[in-house]
Amino acid sequence: MGFLRDFIADWLREILVNGILANLGGLFDTVNDQIVDITVQVGTPPNAWHPGVFSLIQNLSETVVLPIAGVILTFIATYELIQLILEKNNLQEVDTWIFFKWVFKTFVAVIILSNTFTAIIAIFEVAQSVANSAGGLIGDSAAITPEILDAFRYQLMEMDLGPLIGLWLQSFIVQITSMALGIIVFVIVYGRMVEIFVLTSLAPIPFATLSSREFGSMGQNYVKALCALAFQGFLILVCIAIYAVMVQGIVTSDDPIGAIWLTLGYTVLLCFTLFKTGSVAKSIFGTH
């Protein structure tokens, strides 16, 4: 009887340990897949992420918004010419060089407005280069390998059946949170791209004000907002990498039950930090 009882206990232990590792393995696989997928998503400029949508946005912008931006630029150029003339003692002193200055400034403003989408793509290509470089480093350092699960298996096999049953139930909760994490990452990453498209659609209007001394703050804030969105992808990568490295520590814990709940806490923390990446990026670039 003792032999049979030990055999059944070992059989149940093996089943529970495999179930726990399967649940945790699902979490780890999700993390690894998210790192790869996010690196691709945030490392792709908007014109390559979905060419059809970007073409639609660009067509709408150039057809509907650009004429409005042209009117705004004309108003700004006329206003600045009047200001340049009136600055010299109400027409008592008028230097011819101010007209050359105005012509050059207006020429630069027209060039900037004409190349709005070229400038936008340039900003995101810089961010793409940063994200791709970071993605390679992060993927190597944050990868969760089978060796980690094998080391954890050794600890689990030393536990009694009672704690293993409780641990299996808890690991099942962690598995569910990994699914929720995938949904949250999807919403944040794809929501960021939609925000980029929406912001890009009105690009000519703030770009029309960039050369103005008095109205240029609109264009400057717009460029800062673009930079914040572009580099938000890098912050998302950093958050995922920190999370992946932290959950690797689960195998070094002497308390597997506490380690699993700690992993659950890390997952909730990651969701919170992912939602904060947008505001952090905006605060770094001074967007308001």
Residue, then its C-alpha position, 0 to 999 in steps of 0.5 A: m500500500g505504501f508503494l501504491r500511495d507513493f506512486i499515486a502521489d508522484w503521479l499527481r505531483e508530476i501532473l500538477v508540476n506540468g500544469i503549473l509550468a504550462n501556465l507559467g510557460g504561457l506567461f513567459d511565451t507571451v512576454n517573449d512574443q510581446i517583445v518581438d511583436i512590439t519591437v516590430q510595431v514600434g519600429t515601423p514608421p506610419n507610412a510602412w505600418h499601414p500604407g493604405v491608411f497613411s495614404l488616405i490620411q496624406n490625401l485628406s491632409e493635402t486636399v482638405v487641410l493644406p489649403i487652410a494651412g496656406v491661408i494661415l501662412t499667407f496671413i502670418a506672412t502678411y502680418e509679419l511684413i506689416q510688423l517689420i515695416l512698423e517696427k522702424n518708427n512708423l515708416q520713418e526708417v525703412d531698410t530694404w534688407i527687411f524685405f529680403k529678410w521677409v522674402f527669405k523667411t516666407f520662402v523657408a516657411v513655404i518649403i517647410l509646409s510643402n515638405t510636411f510629410t517628409a519631416i514627419i516621416a524623418i522624425f519616425e525613422v529616427a525613432q524607428s532606428v532607436a527602437n530597432s537597436a534597443g529591440g535587439l539588446i532587449g530581446d537578448s537580455a530579457a528572453i525567458t529560456p526553457e532552462i529557467l522553467d527546468a530550474f523551477r521544476y526542481q523546486l516544485m518537485e520538492m513540494d507536497l501535494g497540498p501546496l502544489i494544488g494551491l500553486w496550480l490554481q494560483s498559476f492559472i490566475v497568472q495565466i489569465t492575467s497574461m491574456a489580459l496583458g496581451i490585450i492591453v499591449f495590443v490596445i496601447v500599441y495599436g492605439r498609439m498608431v491610430e493617434i499618430f494617424v489622427l495627429t498627422s492628418l492636421a499636420p499642415i496647419p501647425f507646420a504653417t506656423l513654425s517660421s513665425r515668431e509669435f505663432g510658432s509655439m503651435g508648430q513647436n508643440y506639434v513637433k514635440a507631440l510627434c516626437a513624444l509619440a515616436f519615442q513612446g514606442f521606446l518607452i514601451l519596449v523598456c517597460i516590457a524588458i524590465y518586466a521580463v527581467m523581473v519575472q526571471g527572478i521567479v526561479t531564484s525564490d525560495d517561496p514558489i507561492g510568493a514568487i507566483w503572486l509577485t509575478l502577478g503583481y509585476t503584471v499589474l504593475l506593467c499594465f499601469t506603466l504601459f498606460k503611463t508611457g504616453s504621459v511620460a514621453k510627453s513630459i520628457f519632450g515638454t508637450h502641453 
